[in-house]
Amino acid sequence: MSERLQLRVKRQTRWQQIPIERRRASIEISTSNPRCAGDYLEAQLDWARDRFTDFQVVVGDTLQIHNYLVLGHPVLGRLHDEAKTHQICLDEGDQWLRENEPIMRRALAGRPWRIERWDTMLAKPGSRRALVELEHLYETDDEIHRLVREDVTGYLHRRHHDVILTEEQLRRLDRHVLDELAVYQFQADNGNYVSLYPGTNQLLLRPKHLESSRLPEVLKKRHYVTLHIKPVGVLAGVGA
């Protein structure tokens, strides 16, 4: 038996204004988020299938390196070697693909789609340029620095209530946010991508902060859909 899921849109931009023939979905995958896998992933893809004409699935495997080095791995505990931690993240991405690629092939059959790993996305020249720009803003703009840090401390409050970190460790977690923003900026600057994620946006990307911040204009115009997916019952298997 499997869960019956209910999906609803939590927040979205006016992405429907993009002509359907130019509308591209970017399915953002956090390998640590169970709602990015299995039946939850299939629910997202089923929702997106007829709303977009092109799909990329961005597997944020090595994005987890910042969390693992600062907060520890959920199974292995605190990790200290960056190269080994990077390989652990890659292995987890490989495992995610083994388990979920069949779902993508089935749900997106007949549609153009591709997989992008995080290292590849962050290494694109547009992402690297965006990261340099965002790092400069982070260091020179008090409001942007504050909002990035609030994202991090909010996450820590939700997931790691009693953790005490040094400024160096907090800056490493800030880098997690900046890396994500850099890839989002690259996507916004390179086609009509609409980011889909079963979670929340960073504080900097919420409407009340976008207008007043000094974020790059292209990032302010990024399209996204955040989704809420929850179980509402159990589907009986064949013969049940």
N, C-alpha and C positions, 0 to 999 in steps of 0.2 A: 504494500500500500504506500501511497505517497500523499503529500500534503496538497490540499486545494488552496491556492493562493489568490489573494485579492491585491491588485495593483492600482494605485492612483497617483496622479501627478501632484507633487507637493508645491513646487515652484518651477516657473519656466519663463523664458524670454519669449519674444514674438517670433520664434523660429518658423512658425507657419507661414510667415510672409515670404520666406525663401521659396522660389518656384520648386515644385516637387522634383523636377528633372535635375536640379542643382543641389538638392538637399542631401547632406552626408551626415551619417551618424557616427559618433565616436563613442564606443562602449568602454567606459573607464572601469578597469578592473583593479580592485585592491585584493591581493592574494590573502590578506588577513581578514577580509570581510566575507562571512558565509553567505551574504545576500548577493554576492557576485559569482555564485557558482550553482551548479545543479539546477533544481527546479526553479530557483529564483532567477538565475541567468536566463533560463528558457522563457520565463514569463516576460522578462525585459525584451528579449529578441522577438517574441510573438507580438508584443505591443509595437515594436519599432518596425517590423518587417514591411508593412504597407504604408508607413509614413515617411520612409526614406528610400533613396535609390542606390545608395552606396554605403558600405559599412567598413569601419576599421575597429578592431578590438585591441585596446591598449592595455597590455598586461604590466601592471605596475609592480613587478617583482623586486627589482633592485632599489626601488624607492624605499623599501622597508629597511635598508641598511642603516639609515639614521636612527630609527626606533630601536633596532636590535643592538646597536653599539651603545646607546644611551640607556635604554630602559630594559634591555634584555630580550631574549627570544622566549616565546611561550613554553617551549620544551627544553631548550638547551641552556636557558638562563643568560646571564650577562656574557656578552662576547666582546673580545678586545682586539682581535686581529682583523683589520679591515679587509684584506684580501680573502681570508677564509669566510668572513661574513658575507662578502659579495658573492662568493661561490654558493653559499647556503641559500641566498636569495634566488640565484639562478636556478638551483635545483628545485626550489619551491615553485618557481615559474614553470619549469618543465613538468612537475607533477600536476600543477593546475591544468596545463594544456592536455596532458594525457587524460585527465578526468573529464574535461569540459569541451575539448575540440569536437567530439562526436555530437554534442548538443548543438554547437554552432553550425556544423555541417548540415544537420537535420533542419534546424530552424531557419537557416539562411539559404537553403537550397534554391538555386536559380537566381540568386542575387549576387552581385559582385561584393566580395568581402576579403579582408586580409587581417593578419595578426601582426601587431607591432609590439616588440619588447621595450621595456623602459630604457635600457641602455641606448638602444637605437634612437628612440624619440629624443632623449636628452642630448645625444651627440649630433643631432642635425644642426647645421650652421644657424638656422633661424632660432632654434631653442637656445643655443649658446649665446647668441647676440642678446636675446631677450633676458637670459639669466644675468649677464653683465649689467644690463640696464636696471634690472630689478634689484640686484645687489647694491648698486649705487644709490638707488632710492631708499633702500632699507637702511643704509648707513647715513644718509643725509637728510631724510625726511622723518621727523619725529612721529607724525601721524601714521605713516606706513609702518614704521618700526613697531609702534604700539599695537597696531591691529594684527600684524604678523605674530607678535608675542602673545596677544590675547587668544589667538587661535590655538597656540601651543598650550598655554595654561588652561584653556577651556578643555582641551583634550586630556590633559593630565588630571584635571579635576574629575572628569567623567570616568577615566580608566585606571588611574594610578593615584588614588586619593592621598596617600601618605608619603609620596616620593619627594625627596629634597634634592635639587639639582644645583650644580654650579652654573655660573654664567656661561662658561664654555660649553657645557652640556646643553643649556637652553638655546644657545646660538646654533648648535648642531641640529636641534629640532626645528629651529626657525628655517634652516636650510631645506628641510623637508618641504615646508610650505613654499619657499621660493622656487624650488625645483618644479613643483607642480604648476605654479603660476607661469613659469617659463615655457613649459610645454603647452599650456593652455593658450599663451600668447602666440606661440608659433602656429598652433592650429587655427586660431582666429585670423591670422595673417595669411593663411595659405588655403583658402577655400571655405565653403559654407558648411563647416563642421558644427554639429550640435552635440555637445557632450551630454551623455546619459549616465547617471550614477544613482544607485539606491542609497542615498545618504544626504549630507548637507554640503553647501558651498562654504568656502573660506569667508571669514568676515569681510575681507577686502572686496569680495565680489558680490556682496549683498547690496541691493539698490541704495540703501540709505548712506552707504559709504562711497559708492562709485562716483556719484556726482561731485563730491567735495574733494576727493583724493587726487593726487598727482600721478596716478597710474597711467601707463601708456594708453592712448585713446583706443588703439586696436583691441587691447585687453578689455576695456570697458564695454566694447561692442560684442564681446563673445556671447555666443548662444549656448544655452544649456537647458536641460530638464532634470530636475531631481525627483526621484521616485520613492514612494513608500510602498513596500510590499510586505504583506503579513499573511500568515496562515489563517484560514477561516474554517477549516475542517479537514477531513481525510477522504481521499479518493480510494475506493475499494479497487483492488486489482481484479483482473479477469478471473471469473469463476468464483469471486468472493461473495 
